[in-house]
Amino acid sequence: MNFLKTHQSSSVLCHKLAAKTYTASITTKTAYILYSVLFLALLSIPLTSNAKDAKSIEDILKLKTAPGGVVIEIVTWGGDNLEWALPRAKDYIDKLKKKFPKISVAIVTHGAEQFALTNDEKDDNKEVHKMVQSFGDANVPVHVCETFAGWRGLTAEDFPEYVNVAAAGPAQVNDYISLGYELILIDEE
């Protein structure tokens, strides 16, 4: 009888262990699938906040009265793209200030180009850093995306004090839009 009791207990323990392993396996597989689906969903979110609402500089300059402000959104995938994108933004700002002298303007850059603005890149991107400093001197804040920076292991401390680190670039753009700013998108040369 002892043998049967031991055998029965062993069998029950074995089934419990197998069920536990199977459950853990399902949980791990389910978690993997859910993370994969979440990752794919994040990839499908547009990189620009409101690109469909973006206006051209010409559209804004045709307005009779100044909008509440203008936010220039820069999203590119090249690390050196601020070399051409920031001069274009400066040209837009000059045109806007000429027509609407008191207009508020902000820049949000949240693609791979934002990494040219880190402290480690100052020496390799001197002109880009000078331009961002001059924007700050002209009361034009330049924001980068802390979320994207975090994906590369960077924090707000990795950017100089003249760069504003926003929690999320697209959210920062949307904040400006909710304040009545018009959106200009720079995403290609």
N, C-alpha and C positions, 0 to 999 in steps of 0.2 A: 504494500500500500504506500509506503513511503516513496517508493520509486515513482509511482503514478502521481503522487502529490508534487514531487520535485519536478517531474517531467511536465505536469500541467502548469506549474508555476513558471517554469522555464519557457514554456510555450507562450504563456501570457506575456511574460517579460519581453520575449523576442518580438511578439506582435506589437507591443507598445513601442518598443525601440524602432521597429520598422515603420510604424505609423508616424512616429515623431520625426524620423529621418525623411520620410516622404513629405510630411507637412513642411519641414524646414526647406526641403528641396523646392516645393511648390512656392513657398514664401519667397525664396531667393529668386526663382525664375520669375515670379510675378513682379517682384521689385525691379528686376532687370528690365522686364517688358515695360513697366510703368515709367521707369527712368528713360528708357529709349523713346517711348512715345512723347514724354515731356520734352526731351532734347529735340526731337523732330518738330514738335509744335513750336518751340522757341526759335528754331531755324526758319520756320515759315512766317514768323512775325516780321513785318516789314522793318528794315533797319532804320528807316526814316520815320519820324513821328507822324507827320501829316503831309507827306509829299504831294498828295492829291490836292491839298489846299495851298501849295506853294505858288507864289506869284513871281513873275520876272521883275527885274529892277525897272524895266520900262513900264510895266503895269502900275507899279507903285508911284513912279514919277509922273504918271498921267493924272493922279489924284489931285483934286483941287485943294483939299485940306490934308494935313498930315495924319497918318494913322496913329494909333496909340504908341507905336514903336515898330521896330523891325528886328526880327531875330534871323540871323544868317546861320543856317545849319550846314555843317560840312561833314559829309560821310563818304569816305573813299577807302580803298583797301591798300593803298600804297603808303609805305612809311614816310616817303619824302614828298608826298602830295601837298603838304602845307606850303612848300616852296612856291607853288603856283596858286593854290587856293587862297592863301592869306592876301597876296597882292590883289587878287580879284575881289575879295571881301573889302579891302581898303578902297579900291576903285568904287565899289557900290556905296560904301559909307561916305566917301567924298561927294558923290552925286546926290545922295540923300540929304546930306548936311547943306549942300548948296541950295537945294530947293526948299528944304524944311530945316532951317538952322537949329531948332531946339529939339529935333527928333531924338528919341532914345534908340540906341542900337546895341545889340548883344550878339555874340558869336558862340555857337555851341558846336564843338567838334567831337565826334564820338565814333569814328572809324579807326582803322589802324594808324592813320596819320597822326592821331593824338599822341602817340608814343614819342614823337619827335620833341614833345614839350616836357619830357621828364628831365630831372636834374642830370642824369647820366648822359643825356643827349645834348646838353648845352654847347659843348665844344664842337660837335659835329653839325649843329644846326644854329649857329650864332645868329644868322640873319632872321630866322624864324623866331627865335627867342626875343631878339630886338624888336621885331614887329609886334609881337604879343605885348611886350612891355609898353610900346608906344600906344597900342590900343587902350591899355589900362590908364595911361596918362591922359588919354582923350575921353575917359569915362565910358569906354566900350569894354565891358567884361568879356573875357574869353573863358568858356567853360569846357571841361573835359568830363568824360564819363568814368566815375569810380567803379561801377560794376564791371565794365569792360577791362579796366586796369586791374581789377581784382582777379579776373580770369588769367591774367599774366603774372600774378603774384605781386602786384604793385598796390600801394596805398596812397592816400592823399599826400603823405610826407615825401613821396617820390617825385612830386611836382614842385616847381618853385612857387614862391608866395604870390607872384603876379598871374598865376593860373588858378582859376576858380575850379575846384573839383566838385562837380555835382554828383549826387547819389546815382543818378541815371540820366544819361544824355537826352534820350527821347522825352523823358518826363520833364526835364528842364525846358526843352523846347515847348512842350505843351503848357507849362506854367506861363511862359511868356505869351503864348497865343491866348490863354485865358485872360491875360491882362490887356488884350486888345492889340497885341503886336501882329504884324503881317509876317509871313514866313517866306524867306528866299532860300532855296536849296542849291548848294554847290556839291555835286556828286561826281562830276567828270570834268576833264580838262577841255 
